[in-house]
Amino acid sequence: MQQSRFEPLVKLKNTQSEVFLGLISSKNEYLESEAEISKRITKATQFLPIEQLGLCLQSGFASTEEGNQLSYDTQWAKIKLMNQVAKKFWP
């Protein structure tokens, strides 16, 4: 049986740890959908309570300087998407 990417989060249950899920790529032009990101957050809550989770970009946009092709407009669209999803889960 394949292990869920989020299964290791269960080890942090009943701790003060907070985990920020890097679910939005900062390396390509593809813009994830709100539904796609929401589904993955919901999946993560099977292993750790929403109160211990947060959302972030995978690694910021620094890699665009070194060759990853990501337009300025797409960078802002990804930030807007991240904020929209975050407001849904952490009002």
Sine and cosine of phi, psi and omega as CSV:
sin_phi,cos_phi,sin_psi,cos_psi,sin_omega,cos_omega
0.00,0.00,0.71,-0.71,-0.03,-1.00
-0.97,0.25,0.71,-0.71,0.02,-1.00
-0.98,0.19,0.64,-0.77,0.07,-1.00
-0.94,0.34,0.56,-0.83,0.07,-1.00
-0.86,0.50,-0.43,0.90,-0.07,-1.00
-1.00,-0.08,-0.14,0.99,-0.06,-1.00
-0.81,0.59,-0.62,0.78,0.03,-1.00
-0.86,0.51,-0.33,0.94,0.02,-1.00
-0.87,0.49,-0.46,0.89,-0.04,-1.00
-0.86,0.52,-0.44,0.90,0.01,-1.00
-0.92,0.39,-0.29,0.96,-0.01,-1.00
-0.99,-0.14,-0.04,1.00,0.02,-1.00
-0.86,0.50,0.59,-0.81,-0.01,-1.00
0.90,0.43,0.46,0.89,0.13,-0.99
-0.86,-0.51,0.05,-1.00,0.07,-1.00
-1.00,-0.01,0.05,1.00,-0.08,-1.00
-0.90,0.44,0.58,-0.81,0.12,-0.99
-0.87,-0.50,0.62,-0.78,-0.03,-1.00
-0.82,-0.57,0.78,-0.63,0.08,-1.00
-0.97,-0.24,0.87,-0.50,-0.08,-1.00
-1.00,0.10,0.89,-0.45,0.03,-1.00
-0.99,0.11,0.97,0.25,-0.12,-0.99
-0.99,-0.13,-0.06,1.00,0.00,-1.00
-0.90,-0.44,0.86,-0.51,-0.06,-1.00
-0.95,0.32,0.67,-0.75,0.09,-1.00
-0.94,-0.33,0.30,0.95,-0.11,-0.99
-0.90,-0.45,-0.13,0.99,-0.01,-1.00
-0.57,-0.82,0.27,-0.96,-0.05,-1.00
-0.94,0.34,-0.35,0.94,-0.05,-1.00
-0.85,0.52,0.81,-0.59,0.04,-1.00
-0.98,-0.18,0.92,-0.40,0.01,-1.00
-0.87,0.49,0.40,-0.91,0.05,-1.00
-1.00,-0.03,0.41,-0.91,0.06,-1.00
-0.87,0.49,-0.63,0.78,0.01,-1.00
-0.89,0.45,-0.66,0.75,0.00,-1.00
-0.88,0.47,-0.73,0.68,-0.01,-1.00
-0.92,0.39,-0.69,0.73,0.01,-1.00
-0.86,0.50,-0.66,0.75,0.01,-1.00
-0.88,0.47,-0.65,0.76,-0.01,-1.00
-0.94,0.34,-0.61,0.79,0.06,-1.00
-0.90,0.43,-0.71,0.71,0.03,-1.00
-0.85,0.52,-0.66,0.76,0.05,-1.00
-0.88,0.48,-0.67,0.74,0.01,-1.00
-0.90,0.44,-0.51,0.86,-0.01,-1.00
-0.95,0.32,-0.15,0.99,0.12,-0.99
-0.95,0.31,-0.30,0.95,-0.08,-1.00
-0.90,-0.44,-0.38,0.93,-0.02,-1.00
-0.49,-0.87,0.66,-0.75,-0.03,-1.00
-0.88,0.48,0.52,-0.85,-0.02,-1.00
-0.84,0.55,-0.49,0.87,-0.01,-1.00
-0.90,0.43,-0.35,0.94,0.00,-1.00
-0.98,-0.19,0.07,1.00,-0.05,-1.00
-0.92,-0.38,0.44,-0.90,0.11,-0.99
-0.58,-0.81,0.07,-1.00,-0.04,-1.00
-0.82,-0.57,0.66,-0.75,0.06,-1.00
-0.49,-0.87,0.16,-0.99,0.14,-0.99
-0.95,0.32,0.35,-0.94,-0.01,-1.00
-0.88,0.47,-0.70,0.72,-0.02,-1.00
-0.36,-0.93,0.48,0.88,-0.05,-1.00
0.95,0.30,-0.09,-1.00,-0.08,-1.00
-0.95,-0.30,0.25,0.97,-0.04,-1.00
-0.87,0.50,-0.52,0.85,-0.06,-1.00
-0.94,0.35,-0.19,0.98,0.05,-1.00
-0.94,0.35,-0.40,0.92,0.05,-1.00
-0.96,0.29,-0.39,0.92,-0.09,-1.00
-0.96,-0.29,0.25,0.97,0.13,-0.99
0.80,-0.60,-0.29,0.96,0.05,-1.00
-0.95,0.33,0.82,-0.57,-0.05,-1.00
-0.99,0.12,0.97,-0.23,-0.02,-1.00
-0.60,-0.80,0.89,-0.46,-0.07,-1.00
-0.95,0.31,0.36,-0.93,0.05,-1.00
-0.85,0.53,-0.72,0.70,-0.01,-1.00
-0.89,0.46,-0.64,0.77,0.02,-1.00
-0.92,0.38,-0.62,0.79,0.05,-1.00
-0.85,0.53,-0.73,0.69,0.00,-1.00
-0.93,0.37,-0.57,0.82,0.04,-1.00
-0.90,0.44,-0.62,0.78,0.02,-1.00
-0.93,0.37,-0.63,0.78,0.06,-1.00
-0.91,0.41,-0.68,0.73,0.04,-1.00
-0.88,0.48,-0.70,0.71,0.04,-1.00
-0.86,0.51,-0.71,0.70,0.00,-1.00
-0.86,0.52,-0.69,0.72,0.01,-1.00
-0.91,0.41,-0.66,0.75,0.03,-1.00
-0.86,0.50,-0.75,0.67,-0.03,-1.00
-0.92,0.40,-0.66,0.75,-0.01,-1.00
-0.87,0.49,-0.66,0.75,0.01,-1.00
-0.90,0.44,-0.50,0.86,0.02,-1.00
-0.93,0.36,-0.66,0.75,-0.08,-1.00
-1.00,-0.07,-0.47,0.88,-0.03,-1.00
-0.76,-0.65,0.95,0.32,-0.08,-1.00
-0.91,0.41,0.00,0.00,0.00,0.00
